[in-house]
């Protein structure tokens, strides 16, 4: 579950909407740390159509989802990490984002 400004966002709901875009082959929704809202929705996407852009996918999701559920970040990959039975490993993707956020220098308030 992704916690955006106190609201519960279920990754399956976001993935179901994004997967209906004809340019998307595979998708995984994960929580990305955010200074303002705690977490935001981030999508990891394998493209079916190479002309698909992050902006187009976010606009597509905006038509179907409530504002706080709309992905803020889209990362394109050639493949997504999967288990032996083919399930996408969201935890690996989420941990990758957390490591990247921890590596960024902290700014003084």
C-alpha positions in Angstrom: 0.0 0.0 0.0 1.1 3.6 -0.7 0.3 6.3 1.8 -0.2 9.6 0.0 -0.9 12.5 2.5 -2.8 10.1 4.7 -4.8 8.5 1.9 -4.4 4.8 1.2 -3.5 4.0 -2.5 -3.5 0.4 -3.6 -0.9 -0.4 -6.3 -3.2 -2.8 -8.1 -5.7 0.0 -8.8 -3.1 2.2 -10.4 -1.6 -0.7 -12.3 -5.0 -1.7 -13.7 -5.6 1.8 -15.1 -2.0 2.2 -16.5 -2.1 -1.2 -18.1 -5.2 -0.2 -20.2 -3.0 2.3 -22.0 -2.1 0.7 -25.4 1.5 1.7 -25.1 2.1 -0.2 -21.9 3.3 -3.9 -21.9 4.0 -4.3 -18.1 3.6 -1.9 -15.2 4.3 -1.8 -11.4 3.2 0.9 -9.0 5.3 1.5 -5.9 5.7 4.2 -3.2 8.4 6.8 -3.7 9.5 8.9 -0.7 8.4 12.5 -0.9 9.1 15.4 1.4 5.7 17.0 1.0 3.3 14.1 1.2 5.3 11.3 2.7 5.0 9.1 -0.3 3.9 9.5 -3.9 3.0 7.0 -6.6 5.8 6.0 -9.0 5.3 3.7 -12.0 7.8 1.4 -13.5 6.8 0.6 -17.1 7.9 -1.7 -19.9 6.8 -0.1 -23.1 4.9 -1.8 -25.9 4.9 1.3 -28.0 8.3 3.1 -28.0 6.7 6.5 -28.6 5.0 6.4 -25.2 6.2 9.3 -22.9 5.9 9.7 -19.2 3.8 12.9 -19.7 1.3 11.0 -21.9 1.0 8.2 -19.4 0.5 10.5 -16.5 -2.2 12.4 -18.5 -3.9 9.1 -19.3 -4.0 8.1 -15.6 -5.2 11.6 -14.6 -8.4 10.9 -16.7 -9.2 7.8 -14.7 -7.8 8.4 -11.2 -8.4 10.8 -8.3 -5.7 13.5 -8.0 -3.7 11.9 -5.1 -3.6 8.6 -6.9 -2.1 9.9 -10.2 1.5 8.8 -10.6 4.0 11.6 -10.0 7.0 9.7 -11.5 7.3 7.3 -14.4 10.4 5.2 -15.0 10.8 3.2 -18.1 12.6 -0.2 -18.1 13.3 -2.9 -20.6 12.1 -5.5 -18.0 10.8 -5.6 -14.5 12.2 -7.9 -11.7 10.1 -11.0 -11.3 9.9 -14.0 -9.1 10.3 -17.6 -10.3 6.6 -17.8 -11.0 6.5 -14.5 -13.0 5.1 -12.1 -10.3 6.6 -8.6 -10.5 8.7 -7.9 -7.4 7.5 -4.4 -6.3 9.7 -4.6 -3.2 12.9 -4.5 -5.3 11.7 -1.5 -7.2 10.5 0.3 -4.0 13.9 -0.4 -2.3 15.7 1.0 -5.3 13.8 4.3 -5.0 14.5 4.4 -1.2 18.2 3.9 -1.7 18.3 6.6 -4.4 16.4 9.0 -2.0 18.8 8.2 0.8 21.8 8.9 -1.4 20.6 12.5 -2.2 22.1 15.2 -0.1 19.7 16.5 2.6 18.9 20.3 2.4 18.6 22.4 5.5 15.2 23.8 6.2 
